[in-house]
Amino acid sequence: MACTYQAISGAGKTFETWPEMLDNVIPYIGGEEEKSEKEPLKIWGKIEGDKIVLANKPAITTQCLRVPVADGHMAAVFVSFDKKPTKEQILTKWAEFKGEPQELDLPSAPKQFLHYFEEDNRPQSKLDRDMENGMAVSIGRLREDTQYDYKFVCLSHNTVRGAAGGAVLMAELLAAKGYMD
């Protein structure tokens, strides 16, 4: 389960063009909840012929809110596991995680994709969205939950990591894998 708190740049706006967002939260972003629930299942899915077949798991439910932040989408995430890991195991996996962009040392790839903060007041949009040129994900507040196994907060720069930078990184990956030869 995730609740996302999405910056106004995700709507293509600034505070100058959308002054009514100051001191305001909008509890609905059209189509975003459905997208947030299905997109990860594409990543964990498979390709059959010319179609992407969604994975059956994990089950994902979301709520998406627009918040008065210029850049940076934050999520409060609640997770349960078939076999519950320890907090230390999760932190180790996050610290050691390297995806293909890191393995291939792509120019736009963050050296460390996931950054965990021990402080209770982190990550913060203003302080952490630009980590590793905006291409890293910041995580904090990992703790056990009474309804789920764990809960945590994460932050990414939506216009850098999520859009423009993500497209550049994908192009670098395709080039490195020989798809542009």
DANOR-V289115 format. One record per helix or strand of 2 or more residues. SS is the DSSP state (2 for helix, 1 for strand). FROM is the first residue (numbers start at 1). LEN is the number of residues. Records with the same first field share a line. If there is no record, write none. Layout:
# DANOR-V289115
SS->FROM-LEN / FROM-LEN
This chain:
# DANOR-V289115
1->2-5 / 25-2 / 46-3 / 51-3 / 62-6 / 73-7 / 114-4 / 137-8 / 150-7
2->8-4 / 19-3 / 32-12 / 87-10 / 100-4 / 125-4 / 160-17
